[in-house]
Every structure is written in C-alpha cells, then in structure tokens.
C-alpha cells in the first residue's frame, strides 16, 4: 500500500486506539470475530469508527465522491420522484445517512421550486460530526428552509411519505462466506503474532446458523481448486424489513451500486466485491489503518427486494441510475442552466455525463423503489424498468 498517502500522526493515533478496541473485542469473543462485527466497529464505533471519528469523508478533500457532491442536478432530478411519492402519500421526507447535507439542500430547494415543499424533512444520522456538517450546509445553501429539517436518532415508530437512502446499504456490516471443495465457511477476524505484537488477520470457521442458511440458499459456486469468496448482507435485509413495519404509506427510494443476484454471484466474481476507500484510492485491505478507511461492498438488490416483499411492501421499480435520472428529467434540469456555451452549463453537463454514462456511474448504480399504498406507476421507472432481472 505504498501508493497511499500517509495519514497524519493524529489519525494514526486514533486508528491505534480503535485497533486496541478491536483486539479486546476479539479476545472477549474467544479469539474469532465475524467480519460483520469487525466492520461495524471499524465504521461506527463511537468516537473511533470511520463514520463517527470526525475525519473528512466526502468530496475532493475526503475519501470518495457521491452523486450529490458532483452536482445539484442529481437532487433536482430526484425531486421529481420524491414529489410524486409525497403527493400520493404524505408531505414528509426522511433521508437516511445524509452525508454532507448537500442532497437535503438540493432536494428542498428543488421541491420549493416545484411548489411542493415537505412539511418536515427528517435526517436519520448517527454521526455527530456529520450532523454538524449537514447543519452548516443547510444553513449556507438553504437557510430559509432549514427550520423544516429535524435530525433523528432512530427509525420513527410510524411514517408516511418518501424515504431516501443514497449509498447507505453498501456500508452496512456484512458477513463474508467462503465456498471451497471441503465445505462452506465464514471468514472472520482473529489475532496472529506480528512484528510488534499481535496483528489482525483473516480466519475461517465452519459456517453456521443464519449465515450458513443464507449461503446455502444462494447455491454458491464450488471451485474444484481454490475458493469462492463473497458477501451476504443480512443487516441490509433486516433494515428494510424494519422500515416495512413502520411505513404506513409511501415509498423508499434506494440508490446504490450493486447487482441483481444472478449477476452478483457469478462464478467469475470469485473474490467478492469488498473494497476500502482512502483519499480516493481503492484498495482491498480492511485491516489497514482501521477507522481511517471506508469499507463497502456491492448490494444484492434481489435480497433487498425479497426482504421488502416478505415484510409486506410492494416492489414498484428497479432500474439503472442513468435510466432513473433520465426518466426524472435530469436533462430538463440541465437545460435550465442556460446557454450551452457557458462554463456553468459545460461543468454541469460533464457531471451529468459522469452520473449517467455506462462506463461511469450510470450502469453501476441502481435505483430500487419499495412502497406501501402507492397505486400509480412511478415516474422514475416509466421507461427501462428492470424488475424482471430481480
């Protein structure tokens, strides 16, 4: 990993404290920790985890760039779908994991432009540092609308309206499973002797319980030689089912990178999709500087849709991000930027290209809509719906 920029001394010290916490957790668990628990601690441990430790994460100065960081046109187009859902249910929005707050600001401003402001805009955010950034963003970009925003500590007991989750499912703690000729295993984390004491390393145990059951249902490839490693996101399915218990009328709009199951577990994808991000560099070592890297994996959208359906929700649409944005009028939003020869228009057009081009985010990212009590077809899936692929 010599190509990665070195962390600061303060960042390394924070990571070292998290490593101590991880070592203690592994010992308390008897010497082996599921990767799901490791990922939970690495990302969300209060004061030390990646999403709760205070380091900058989004945008050019962070580790990765999300669609709202690229251009407000993403939120402006998404507003078309949010408006339809609200008018068919209730004038409320909850955004889960709102990042820097840019999407919230862009959605609110566009909904105001459309004459369809929500009565309330809830942000479900566990990170205190990100809450502060979101508050500052809204105060700067939409100060007259900031009073409509409230931060939530947990899922509401009941909700009607639109739920928006952009790049949330991919960072939920997941289990790693290994298929080999000698059996099915779960890959977790243990301690091994290192140069300066014990170090984190991979360790496999026989798959058991719900992890084994879920893996068997997938009929994973069994290579004659070597191994087939992949992910199972039980937390994501449970999270969607929890929302189903609370959603009285409305829709969840889930945007993330991923595949339907038939593509996710292809024999050729034998190394899985787990990746780490550090200062715009992708790498495959989740034990490097714990707490300083994002850890993520692609979403099995079939599993998410099945969990929603089993919990009583309707699956209303599934398509690529590109098709969804085109259906929602992203090009019409772009045209509002003014003359095509102007620099602002050219920058915006380049951003739309990145959001929609097949070789960029257009095909890799998908949008899934699950709902209750919405009878009309959703505009974002009016053309190019891929529900049949789930």
C-alpha positions in Angstrom: 0.0 0.0 0.0 3.0 2.3 -0.5 1.0 4.3 -3.1 -1.5 5.5 -0.4 -0.9 9.0 1.1 0.2 8.6 4.7 -2.2 9.5 7.5 -1.4 12.3 10.0 0.1 11.4 13.4 -3.3 12.3 15.0 -5.1 10.0 12.6 -2.7 7.1 13.2 -3.1 7.6 16.9 -6.9 7.4 16.6 -6.6 4.3 14.5 -4.3 2.7 17.1 -7.0 3.3 19.7 -9.5 1.5 17.5 -7.1 -1.4 17.0 -6.9 -1.8 20.7 -10.6 -1.8 20.9 -10.8 -4.5 18.1 -8.2 -6.6 19.8 -10.1 -6.5 23.1 -13.3 -7.5 21.2 -11.7 -10.4 19.5 -10.3 -11.7 22.8 -13.7 -11.3 24.5 -15.3 -13.3 21.7 -13.0 -16.2 22.2 -10.4 -15.4 19.5 -12.6 -15.0 16.5 -14.9 -12.2 15.3 -17.3 -12.2 12.4 -16.4 -9.7 9.7 -19.8 -8.1 10.2 -18.9 -7.2 13.7 -15.4 -6.1 12.7 -17.0 -3.8 10.0 -19.5 -2.5 12.5 -16.7 -1.4 14.9 -14.4 -0.1 12.1 -17.1 2.1 10.7 -19.4 3.0 13.6 -17.6 2.6 17.0 -18.4 5.9 18.8 -15.5 8.4 18.6 -13.2 6.0 16.7 -15.0 4.4 13.8 -14.8 5.8 10.3 -18.2 7.4 10.2 -18.0 8.6 13.8 -14.4 9.7 14.2 -14.5 13.2 12.7 -12.3 12.9 9.6 -13.5 14.4 6.4 -15.1 11.7 4.2 -16.9 13.2 1.3 -15.8 15.3 -1.6 -12.4 16.2 -3.1 -10.8 16.5 0.3 -12.2 13.2 1.6 -12.1 9.6 0.5 -14.8 9.4 -2.1 -17.4 11.5 -4.0 -21.1 10.7 -4.1 -23.6 11.9 -6.7 -24.8 14.9 -4.7 -21.1 16.0 -4.4 -20.8 16.0 -8.1 -23.8 18.2 -9.0 -27.1 19.5 -7.6 -28.7 18.1 -10.7 -28.8 14.7 -9.0 -31.1 16.1 -6.3 -33.1 18.2 -8.7 -33.9 15.2 -10.8 -34.6 13.0 -7.7 -37.0 15.7 -6.5 -39.4 14.7 -9.3 -39.8 11.2 -7.9 -39.9 12.5 -4.3 -42.7 14.9 -5.2 -44.8 12.1 -6.8 -44.4 9.9 -3.7 -45.3 12.7 -1.3 -48.4 13.7 -3.3 -49.5 10.1 -3.2 -48.9 9.7 0.5 -47.9 12.5 2.9 -45.8 15.6 2.6 -42.9 14.3 4.6 -39.3 13.1 3.7 -36.8 11.2 5.7 -33.2 11.0 4.3 -31.1 8.2 5.7 -27.3 8.9 6.0 -27.3 12.4 4.5 -23.6 12.8 4.1 -22.6 16.5 3.9 -26.2 17.6 3.6 -25.9 18.6 0.0 -28.7 16.3 -1.2 -31.0 17.6 1.5 -30.4 21.1 0.5 -30.7 20.4 -3.3 -34.0 18.4 -2.7 -35.5 21.1 -0.6 -34.6 23.9 -3.0 -36.0 22.0 -6.0 -39.1 20.9 -4.2 -39.6 24.6 -3.3 -39.2 25.5 -7.0 -41.8 22.9 -7.8 -44.2 24.3 -5.2 -44.1 21.0 -3.3 -42.2 21.6 -0.1 -42.4 18.9 2.5 -43.9 19.8 5.9 -41.0 18.1 7.5 -37.6 16.8 6.3 -36.0 14.3 8.7 -32.4 13.2 8.6 -31.5 9.9 10.2 -27.9 10.4 11.0 -25.9 8.6 13.7 -22.6 10.6 13.3 -22.5 13.8 15.4 -19.7 15.2 13.2 -21.8 14.6 10.0 -24.8 16.2 11.7 -22.8 19.4 12.2 -21.7 19.4 8.6 -25.3 18.9 7.4 -26.5 21.7 9.6 -23.8 24.0 8.3 -24.6 23.0 4.7 -28.3 23.7 5.0 -27.6 27.0 6.8 -25.4 28.1 3.9 -27.4 26.8 0.9 -31.0 26.9 2.1 -31.2 29.0 5.3 -34.9 29.8 4.8 -35.7 26.1 4.7 -33.5 24.9 7.5 -36.3 25.1 10.0 -38.1 22.3 8.2 -35.2 19.9 9.0 -35.0 17.7 12.1 -32.4 15.1 13.0 -33.5 11.7 14.1 -31.7 9.3 16.4 -33.6 6.2 15.3 -36.3 5.0 12.9 -39.7 6.6 13.5 -42.4 4.4 15.1 -44.6 5.1 12.1 -44.1 7.1 8.9 -45.8 8.2 5.7 -44.1 9.9 2.8 -40.8 9.5 0.9 -37.7 7.8 2.3 -34.4 8.5 0.5 -31.3 6.4 1.0 -28.4 7.2 -1.3 -25.3 4.9 -0.7 -26.5 3.5 2.6 -26.9 -0.2 2.0 -23.3 -0.6 0.8 -21.8 0.3 4.2 -24.0 -1.9 6.3 -22.0 -4.6 8.2 -21.9 -7.8 6.1 -20.8 -11.4 6.5 -18.1 -12.9 4.4 -18.6 -16.5 3.2 -16.1 -18.9 1.6 -17.1 -21.8 -0.7 -14.5 -24.5 -1.1 -14.4 -28.1 -2.1 -14.1 -29.1 1.6 -17.1 -27.1 2.7 -18.8 -23.8 3.4 -17.0 -21.3 5.8 -17.5 -17.9 7.3 -14.5 -15.6 7.1 -13.8 -13.5 10.1 -11.0 -11.8 12.0 -8.6 -13.2 14.6 -5.2 -12.2 16.0 -1.8 -13.6 14.9 1.8 -12.9 16.1 3.3 -9.9 14.3 6.4 -7.9 14.3 5.4 -5.7 17.2 2.8 -7.9 18.9 -0.4 -9.3 17.7 -2.0 -8.2 14.4 -5.3 -8.6 12.7 -5.7 -11.4 10.2 -8.3 -13.5 8.4 -9.6 -16.7 9.9 -12.2 -19.1 8.6 -14.6 -21.2 10.7 -17.4 -23.6 9.6 -20.4 -21.5 8.5 -23.3 -22.0 10.9 -26.7 -20.6 11.8 -28.4 -17.9 9.7 -25.2 -17.2 7.7 -25.0 -20.9 6.6 -28.7 -20.9 5.8 -28.4 -17.8 3.7 -25.3 -19.1 1.9 -26.9 -22.4 1.1 -29.9 -20.7 -0.4 -27.6 -18.9 -2.9 -26.1 -22.2 -4.3 -22.7 -20.6 -4.4 -20.2 -21.9 -6.9 -17.9 -24.6 -5.5 -14.5 -24.4 -7.3 -12.5 -27.6 -7.8 -9.4 -25.7 -6.7 -9.1 -22.5 -4.6 -12.0 -20.7 -3.1 -15.0 -18.6 -3.9 -15.4 -15.6 -1.5 -18.4 -13.4 -1.4 -20.6 -11.3 0.9 -24.0 -11.7 2.5 -25.7 -8.5 3.8 -28.1 -9.8 6.4 -28.2 -6.3 8.1 -29.4 -4.7 4.9 -32.3 -7.1 4.6 -33.2 -6.7 8.2 -33.1 -2.9 7.9 -35.5 -2.8 5.0 -37.8 -5.2 6.9 -37.7 -2.8 9.9 -38.8 0.1 7.6 -41.7 -2.1 6.4 -43.0 -2.3 9.9 -43.1 1.5 10.1 -44.1 2.6 6.6 -47.8 3.2 6.6 -48.0 4.8 3.1 -45.2 6.0 0.8 -42.1 4.7 -0.8 -38.4 4.0 -0.1 -36.0 5.1 -2.9 -32.8 3.1 -2.5 -29.8 4.2 -4.6 -26.6 2.3 -4.6 -24.1 0.3 -6.6 -24.9 -3.3 -6.9 -26.3 -6.2 -9.0 -29.3 -8.5 -9.1 -28.5 -11.8 -7.6 -27.9 -13.6 -10.9 -25.1 -11.2 -11.6 -23.8 -10.8 -8.1 -22.8 -14.4 -7.5 -21.4 -15.3 -10.9 -18.6 -17.9 -10.8 -16.2 -15.3 -12.3 -16.7 -13.0 -9.3 -14.8 -15.3 -7.1 -13.1 -12.6 -5.0 -16.3 -10.8 -4.0 -16.9 -7.1 -4.1 -15.5 -5.9 -0.8 -13.4 -2.7 -1.2 -11.9 0.0 1.0 -11.5 3.7 0.2 -8.9 6.1 1.5 -8.4 9.5 0.0 -9.9 8.5 -3.4 -7.7 5.3 -3.5 -9.5 2.0 -3.6 -7.8 -1.0 -2.0 -8.6 -4.4 -0.6 -7.2 -4.4 2.9 -9.8 -3.7 5.6 -7.1 -4.2 8.3 -5.0 -1.2 7.1 -5.5 1.8 9.4 -8.9 0.7 10.9 -11.2 3.7 11.3 -9.5 5.7 8.6 -10.9 3.8 5.6 -14.4 3.4 4.3 -15.4 -0.3 3.9 -18.0 -1.1 1.4 -19.5 -3.9 -0.8 -21.9 -4.0 -3.7 -25.6 -4.5 -2.9 -27.5 -7.7 -3.8 -30.7 -5.9 -4.9 -32.6 -9.2 -5.2 -32.1 -9.8 -1.5 -33.3 -6.3 -0.6 -36.4 -6.6 -2.8 -37.2 -10.0 -1.4 -36.8 -8.7 2.2 -39.2 -5.8 1.4 -41.7 -8.0 -0.3 -41.6 -10.6 2.5 -42.3 -7.8 5.0 -45.4 -6.6 3.1 -44.1 -3.9 0.8 -44.7 -3.7 -2.9 -41.6 -3.6 -5.2 -42.5 -0.8 -7.7 -39.4 -0.4 -9.7 -35.8 -1.3 -10.3 -33.5 0.3 -12.9 -30.1 1.8 -13.6 -29.3 5.2 -12.1 -28.9 6.6 -15.7 -32.4 5.5 -16.7 -33.9 6.7 -13.5 -32.4 10.2 -13.8 -33.4 10.5 -17.5 -37.0 9.4 -16.5 -36.9 12.1 -13.7 -35.9 14.8 -16.1 -32.2 15.4 -15.4 -31.7 16.7 -18.9 -34.5 19.2 -18.4 -32.9 20.3 -15.2 -29.6 20.7 -17.1 -31.3 22.8 -19.7 -32.3 25.3 -17.0 -28.6 26.1 -16.5 -28.7 28.5 -19.5 -26.8 28.7 -22.8 -24.8 25.6 -23.7 -21.6 27.5 -24.4 -21.4 28.9 -20.8 -18.9 27.4 -18.4 -21.6 26.6 -15.8 -23.5 24.6 -18.3 -20.4 22.8 -19.5 -19.4 21.8 -16.0 -23.0 20.6 -15.2 -23.1 18.6 -18.5 -19.9 16.9 -17.6 -21.3 16.0 -14.2 -24.4 14.5 -15.8 -22.2 12.5 -18.1 -20.5 11.0 -15.1 -23.8 10.2 -13.4 -25.3 8.5 -16.4 -22.5 7.1 -18.6 -22.4 3.3 -18.7 -18.7 3.3 -18.0 -19.1 5.7 -15.1 -22.0 5.6 -12.5 -24.9 5.2 -14.9 -25.0 1.4 -15.1 -23.1 0.5 -11.9 -25.6 2.3 -9.7 -29.2 1.1 -9.5 -32.4 2.5 -8.0 -34.9 0.3 -6.2 -38.3 1.5 -5.1 -40.4 -0.4 -2.5 -43.6 1.0 -1.2 -47.0 0.6 0.5 -50.2 2.2 -0.6 -48.9 3.7 -3.8 -51.1 2.7 -6.7 -49.8 4.8 -9.6 -46.6 3.9 -11.6 -43.6 5.8 -10.5 -42.1 8.3 -12.9 -38.5 7.2 -12.3 -39.3 3.8 -13.7 -41.6 4.8 -16.6 -39.0 3.6 -19.1 -36.3 0.9 -18.8 -37.7 -0.8 -15.7 -35.6 -3.9 -14.9 -37.8 -5.6 -12.3 -37.7 -8.8 -14.4 -34.0 -9.1 -13.7 -34.5 -9.3 -9.9 
